[in-house]
Amino acid sequence: MSLVVRKVAGLATIQDDGRVGFAAQGVPRGGALVRSLAHRANRAVGNADGAACVEIFGKLVVAAEHDVVIATERGDARTLRAGEEIAIDSDGSLRVRYLAIAGGVEAPSYFGSRSTLVVAGIGRALRTGDRIAPSVAPGAPRTLEPFVTSGSIRFIPGPDALGLAPSLAAHVWRIGSASDRTGTRLEGHPLDAPPVTASSPMVCGAIQLPPSGAPIVIGPDGPTTGGYPIVGVLARADRDRFHALPIGAAVRFQVI
C-alpha cells in the first residue's frame, strides 16, 4: 500500500505531534509546524490526530504502488489507484501542506516520535524514489474541525517586554522569506531592541527580539534556550493560525 516519491520541489518531511520531555537535553519538540492541519489530514483517512504524515513546503509528486487511501489538510480523502499519480502543490493561502495515508506513515521512532528533525540529524527530507508506507491498520474517518486563518494573532507579553508589547501590536508585519521551521522572521517597523539577556529556556511561539529589531517567532524546531529578549509568547490557541500564514502575508498582533 505504499506511495513512491516521484518528485520533490522544496522540502518534504515526515512529521507527527513531536517529541515531548527532551528539552533539557537540547532536543526541541519538533513535529508538524501546523498541527491542526496535520490532524485534519489524518482524521480524513481515519488516523489518530498525532499519526505521522508528510509535511510539504513546495511541491510533492507521489505515485501509488497499490490502492491506498490518502488525504490532504483539506480533508479531501480519496483512493489513489495503483499506478496513479498525485501532485500536492503549494497553496497561496497556506505556508505548508500535509499528506496523510490511511494507517499513518511508517518511519523510525527516535525519542518517542517519528518526526524528522533536520537540525538535530534525526531522520532526513524525502527524496525521489523514497517509499511512503502505512504503519498500522487504518481506522474510520472522523469529524474535521474547521481551520480559519483570518484575524489578529494574540500574544502574552514576555519577561523582557519592557514596554515593547504595545509597539509590536501597533504595526502591521509580514512573514519574511527567510522563515523556516526554526523561526519565523517578521518584516516591518524595527523595534528598539533591549540588551541581550542571559540565556533562558525557550518555547515554540516565543517572540524574540534580536539587535536588528526585527522579531523572530520561534518554531517547533527552534532552540531550547536563547539569549535574545523575549517580547512575548503567542497564545497557544493562535499558534497554528500564525504558522499557517504564507510567506509575505500580513499579520497583526493583539496583546492579551
C-alpha positions as CSV (number, residue, x, y, z in Angstrom):
1,M,0.0,0.0,0.0
2,S,3.0,2.3,-0.3
3,L,3.5,5.5,-2.3
4,V,6.6,6.2,-4.3
5,V,8.0,9.7,-4.3
6,R,8.4,10.9,-8.0
7,K,9.4,14.5,-7.4
8,V,10.2,16.9,-4.5
9,A,10.4,20.6,-5.2
10,G,11.1,22.2,-1.8
11,L,11.1,20.4,1.5
12,A,9.0,17.3,2.4
13,T,9.5,15.5,5.7
14,I,7.7,13.1,8.0
15,Q,6.1,14.8,11.0
16,D,3.8,13.8,13.8
17,D,3.0,15.6,17.1
18,G,6.7,15.7,18.0
19,R,8.7,14.5,21.0
20,V,8.0,15.7,24.5
21,G,10.3,15.9,27.5
22,F,13.7,16.2,26.0
23,A,14.3,20.0,26.0
24,A,16.7,19.6,28.9
25,Q,18.9,17.5,26.6
26,G,18.7,20.2,23.9
27,V,16.1,18.3,21.8
28,P,13.2,20.6,20.7
29,R,9.7,19.1,20.4
30,G,9.6,19.4,16.6
31,G,6.6,17.9,15.0
32,A,4.2,19.4,12.5
33,L,4.5,23.2,12.0
34,V,0.7,23.5,11.9
35,R,-0.6,20.6,14.0
36,S,-4.2,21.2,13.4
37,L,-3.8,21.0,9.7
38,A,-1.9,17.7,10.1
39,H,-4.7,16.5,12.3
40,R,-7.3,17.4,9.6
41,A,-5.5,15.2,7.0
42,N,-5.2,12.4,9.5
43,R,-8.8,12.5,10.6
44,A,-10.0,12.4,7.0
45,V,-8.3,8.9,6.5
46,G,-9.2,7.5,9.9
47,N,-5.8,8.0,11.6
48,A,-5.2,9.3,15.1
49,D,-4.6,13.0,15.2
50,G,-0.9,12.6,16.0
51,A,-0.1,9.9,13.4
52,A,2.9,10.5,11.2
53,C,2.2,12.2,7.9
54,V,4.1,14.2,5.3
55,E,4.7,17.9,5.7
56,I,5.2,19.8,2.4
57,F,6.9,23.1,1.7
58,G,6.6,23.5,-2.1
59,K,5.5,20.5,-4.2
60,L,5.4,16.8,-3.8
61,V,4.5,14.2,-6.5
62,V,3.8,10.6,-5.5
63,A,2.5,7.5,-7.2
64,A,0.6,4.6,-5.7
65,E,2.2,1.1,-6.0
66,H,-1.2,-0.3,-4.7
67,D,-4.6,1.2,-4.0
68,V,-4.2,3.5,-1.0
69,V,-6.5,6.0,0.8
70,I,-4.9,9.4,1.1
71,A,-6.0,12.9,2.1
72,T,-4.5,16.4,2.5
73,E,-5.2,19.1,5.1
74,R,-8.3,20.0,3.0
75,G,-9.9,16.8,4.2
76,D,-10.3,15.5,0.6
77,A,-10.0,11.8,1.3
78,R,-9.8,9.6,-1.9
79,T,-8.5,6.3,-3.0
80,L,-5.4,6.6,-5.1
81,R,-5.4,3.6,-7.5
82,A,-2.3,1.5,-8.3
83,G,-0.1,3.4,-10.9
84,E,-2.0,6.7,-10.3
85,E,0.0,9.9,-9.5
86,I,-1.0,12.9,-7.5
87,A,0.8,16.2,-7.1
88,I,0.4,18.2,-3.8
89,D,1.3,21.7,-4.8
90,S,1.9,24.9,-2.8
91,D,-1.2,26.8,-1.7
92,G,-1.1,30.5,-1.8
93,S,-3.2,30.8,1.3
94,L,-1.1,28.4,3.4
95,R,2.6,28.2,4.2
96,V,2.7,24.5,4.4
97,R,0.6,21.5,3.3
98,Y,0.1,17.9,4.6
99,L,-0.4,14.5,3.1
100,A,-1.8,11.6,5.2
101,I,-2.2,8.0,4.2
102,A,-4.6,5.6,5.9
103,G,-2.6,3.8,8.7
104,G,-0.1,6.6,9.2
105,V,3.4,6.8,7.8
106,E,5.9,4.2,8.8
107,A,9.3,5.7,9.9
108,P,11.9,5.1,12.6
109,S,10.9,6.4,16.0
110,Y,13.5,8.4,18.0
111,F,12.7,9.7,21.5
112,G,9.1,8.5,21.0
113,S,8.4,10.3,17.7
114,R,8.7,9.7,14.0
115,S,9.2,13.4,13.3
116,T,12.1,14.4,11.1
117,L,14.3,16.9,13.0
118,V,16.8,18.1,10.4
119,V,18.6,20.5,12.8
120,A,19.5,17.5,15.0
121,G,20.2,15.0,12.3
122,I,17.1,12.9,13.2
123,G,15.6,11.5,10.0
124,R,16.0,13.3,6.7
125,A,14.0,15.0,4.0
126,L,12.2,12.9,1.5
127,R,13.9,12.3,-1.9
128,T,12.9,11.0,-5.3
129,G,12.5,7.2,-5.1
130,D,11.6,7.0,-1.4
131,R,8.6,4.9,-0.4
132,I,5.9,6.1,2.0
133,A,4.2,3.1,3.6
134,P,1.5,2.8,6.4
135,S,2.5,1.8,9.9
136,V,-0.8,0.4,11.2
137,A,-4.2,-0.7,10.0
138,P,-6.4,2.3,9.2
139,G,-9.5,3.3,11.2
140,A,-12.7,5.1,10.3
141,P,-12.7,8.8,9.1
142,R,-13.7,11.3,11.8
143,T,-15.2,14.7,12.1
144,L,-12.9,17.6,10.8
145,E,-12.5,20.8,12.7
146,P,-12.7,24.0,10.7
147,F,-9.5,25.9,10.2
148,V,-9.6,29.7,10.0
149,T,-6.6,31.8,9.2
150,S,-8.1,35.3,9.4
151,G,-7.9,37.6,12.4
152,S,-5.2,39.1,14.6
153,I,-2.7,36.9,16.4
154,R,-2.9,37.2,20.2
155,F,0.2,37.1,22.4
156,I,1.1,37.4,26.1
157,P,3.8,40.0,27.0
158,G,7.0,38.2,27.8
159,P,9.5,38.6,30.6
160,D,11.6,41.1,28.6
161,A,8.8,43.1,27.1
162,L,10.0,46.4,28.7
163,G,7.0,48.2,27.2
164,L,7.6,46.9,23.7
165,A,4.4,44.7,23.6
166,P,2.2,47.7,22.6
167,S,4.7,48.6,19.8
168,L,4.6,45.0,18.5
169,A,0.8,45.2,18.3
170,A,0.7,48.7,16.8
171,H,2.3,47.8,13.5
172,V,1.5,45.5,10.5
173,W,4.2,42.9,10.0
174,R,4.8,40.5,7.1
175,I,6.1,36.9,7.2
176,G,9.7,37.1,6.0
177,S,11.1,35.0,3.2
178,A,14.0,33.8,5.5
179,S,11.4,32.0,7.7
180,D,11.7,28.2,8.3
181,R,10.7,25.6,10.9
182,T,13.3,27.0,13.3
183,G,11.9,30.5,13.4
184,T,9.5,32.9,11.5
185,R,11.2,36.2,10.8
186,L,8.9,39.3,10.8
187,E,9.5,42.2,8.4
188,G,8.2,45.7,9.1
189,H,8.9,48.5,11.5
190,P,12.0,47.6,13.6
191,L,11.6,47.8,17.3
192,D,14.2,49.3,19.7
193,A,15.9,46.1,20.9
194,P,16.9,45.9,24.6
195,P,20.2,44.5,25.6
196,V,20.8,40.8,25.1
197,T,19.8,38.9,28.2
198,A,21.2,35.8,29.9
199,S,20.4,32.6,28.2
200,S,17.0,31.3,29.3
201,P,14.6,28.4,28.4
202,M,12.8,28.8,25.0
203,V,9.4,27.6,23.8
204,C,7.6,27.3,20.5
205,G,5.8,30.6,19.9
206,A,8.2,32.8,21.9
207,I,8.8,36.2,20.2
208,Q,12.4,37.0,20.3
209,L,13.9,40.4,19.5
210,P,17.4,40.4,18.1
211,P,19.6,43.5,17.9
212,S,18.2,44.2,14.4
213,G,14.8,45.0,15.9
214,A,13.0,42.5,13.6
215,P,11.1,40.0,15.8
216,I,11.6,36.2,15.3
217,V,8.8,33.8,16.4
218,I,10.3,30.5,17.5
219,G,9.1,27.4,15.6
220,P,8.9,23.8,16.6
221,D,12.5,23.1,15.6
222,G,13.7,26.2,17.4
223,P,16.4,26.2,20.1
224,T,15.6,25.1,23.6
225,T,17.5,28.1,25.1
226,G,18.2,31.6,23.9
227,G,19.7,34.9,24.8
228,Y,17.7,37.4,22.8
229,P,15.0,39.3,24.8
230,I,11.5,37.7,24.8
231,V,8.9,40.3,23.9
232,G,6.0,37.9,24.2
233,V,4.7,34.4,23.6
234,L,1.9,33.6,21.1
235,A,-1.4,32.4,22.6
236,R,-1.5,28.6,22.2
237,A,-4.9,28.8,20.5
238,D,-3.5,31.1,17.8
239,R,-0.1,29.5,17.2
240,D,-1.3,27.3,14.3
241,R,-3.0,30.2,12.6
242,F,0.2,32.2,12.8
243,H,2.4,29.4,11.4
244,A,0.0,28.7,8.6
245,L,0.4,32.2,7.2
246,P,2.3,32.1,3.8
247,I,5.5,34.0,3.1
248,G,4.7,37.6,2.5
249,A,1.4,37.5,4.3
250,A,0.4,40.5,6.6
251,V,-0.1,39.8,10.3
252,R,-1.3,41.9,13.2
253,F,-0.8,41.1,16.8
254,Q,-3.0,41.7,19.8
255,V,-1.9,41.9,23.4
256,I,-3.8,39.8,25.9
